[in-house]
Amino acid sequence: MSAHDTTEPNRRDFLYVATGTAAVVGAAGVAWPFIDQMRPDASTLAMATIEVDVSAIEEGMSITAKWRGKPIFIRNRTAQEIEEARATPLTDLKDPIARNENLLADAPATSADRSGGEGRENWIVMIGSCTHLGCVPLGQSGDFGGWFCPCHGSHYDTAGRIRSGPAPTNLPIPTFSFISDTTIRIG
């Protein structure tokens, strides 16, 4: 066995390891700004969820909140509005799908499936953009007492279901939950 057959590290091995480490650190330093710029900024994260106090909304009234840059209609429906929505046969609907993000699968567009759920059917929360071209419908108006888009004539009922006009689908229901009796979390 000669003196050159040893497996002890030498200066060349150290230089290989040091150069490799410097290359990895340098590549990470170059890549990080590109990766970091893909994260949403603080204003976007702040809008990911909102909490809305609905204690001041009396029966038959509604408010418009803003979530992710979109109008959100929150309405406390009357017993008569709920009964009218329940009484509407699904066969009369232009779009029979609930369009409710809270549901795991598409459900029929019943008043209950589009509302706040068990014991809260009086509350309806919807994204307030007409599904035709994105206009903002007017509340408590139209042929069915719900929302009316004056731009192109779409009429929605009190459950936000499209009943007539060019809009193809119901007003979508965002993911929301009641975190207390008077506060709704959207998103």
N, C-alpha and C positions, 0 to 999 in steps of 0.2 A: 504494500500500500504506500503510495507516494504522498507527499505533503499537499499536493493539489487535489486529492480525492476527498477532502473534508466537506461536510455539509454546513459548516458554520456560515452565517451571513457575512457578506463582505460589503464593501463600499458600493459596488454596483447594485446589489440587491436593495440597499437603503435608498439609492437614487430612484430605482424603479417604483418602490412603494411611495416615496415622497412625491414623485411626479404624478402617479396615479391619483393620489389623494388630492393634490392641487387641481388636477383636471376635474375631478368629481365636484369639488367645492366651487370651482369656476363655472361649471355647467349649471349647478344649482343656482348660483348667483345670477346667471344670465336668464335662466328659465323662470325664476320666481316672479319678476314683474309681469310676465305674460300670464302666469297662473293667477296671480293676485288680482289682475284687472278683470278677471271673469267673475269675481264675487260681487254680489249686489251691494250697492252702497247703503249707508245707514238710513237714508230717507226711504229707500225701497223696503228695507227690513222693517222699518217702523210702520209701514203701511200694510204689512203682511196680515196683521189682524188688527181689528179695532173693537172697542167696546162702546156700546151705545146705551145710554140711559133712556128707557122708554116709560119712565114713571109719569111723565107729563102728557103722554099721548092718550087722550080720552077715546072712548069707544066711537068709532066712525071717523077718526082723524088719522092722518099719516104724516110722516116726515121723510125727508130725503137726506141721507148721510152720504159720505164719500169714502169709498174703499178702493184701493188700487187704481185710483184715477177714474173710477166709474161711479155713477149715481146709484145709490141703493135705496129702494122704496121700502119703508117699514110702515105697515098699516095695522091698526087695531080694528078689525072688522066687527060690524054689528051682528047680532043674532040673525037679523033678516038677510044680510049679505051672505052669511054662512049658509043659511037654508037655501037661498037662491043658487049658490054655487053647488051645493049638494044635489039639488033637484035637477041640475043640468045633466041630461044623458050624455055619456061619453061619446055616443055616436053623433051628437051635435057638434063635437069639437073638431076643429081643423087639425089640431095636433093632440093626439090622445096620450102622449108621454108626459110624465110629471116634470122632467128636466130638473130634478132635485139632487144636488150634489151630496146631500146628507144620506141619501139612500144608496145602498150597495149596487142595486141594479135598477134599470128603468122600470118604473111602476106606472100604473094608469094615472092620468092627470086628475085624480079626485081632489076635492077640496082638502081633505085630511092629509093626503100625501104631499101637498104643496104648502102646507101650513107649519106651524110651530110644533106640531105633534100632539100626542095624547094630552088632553086637558088644556091645550093652548091653540086650538084651531082658530081662535080669533086673530092670532098673530100671523101675518104673512110678510116675508122678507124676500125681496127680489132684486135682481140687477135691473136697473131702470133704463135699459137701452133697447129700443125697438129692434126686434130680430130681423127686420127688413133691411134697413140701412143704418141703424145705430142712432137714430134720433132719440130724444128723450120725450116719452109720452106724458101727457097731462093727466093728473090724477082726478078721481071722482068725476069722470066725464065719459062720453062715448055712449054708444047704444046699450051697453050692458052695465053701466054704472061703475066701471073699473078704471081703465086707462084708455086714452085715445091719443094716437099719434097723428097730429094734424098735417104733417108733411106729406103723407101718402095715404092716410085714411085707415090705418089699422086700429081695430077695436079689440080691447082685452076686457075680460070680465073681472069680478072682484077677487078671483083667485089667480089673476095674471095669465089666464089662458087665452090664446088668440081665438077670436070668434069670427071675425070678418076682416077683410082687407088683405094687402099683399104680404104681410109678415108670415114667414113659413112655420115658425115654432113659437111655443109659449115663452114668456119672460123667464129666464133661468133663475133658479133658486141657488144662492151661494151656500157654502158650508157655514152653518151658524148653530149656536147653542145658547140656551139661557144659563148664565152663570149665577143668576139670582132671580128673584121674582121681577126685578125691574131693570135688569141689565142683560143685553144680548151681545155675545161675542161673535163677530163675523170673521171668517178666515180660519 
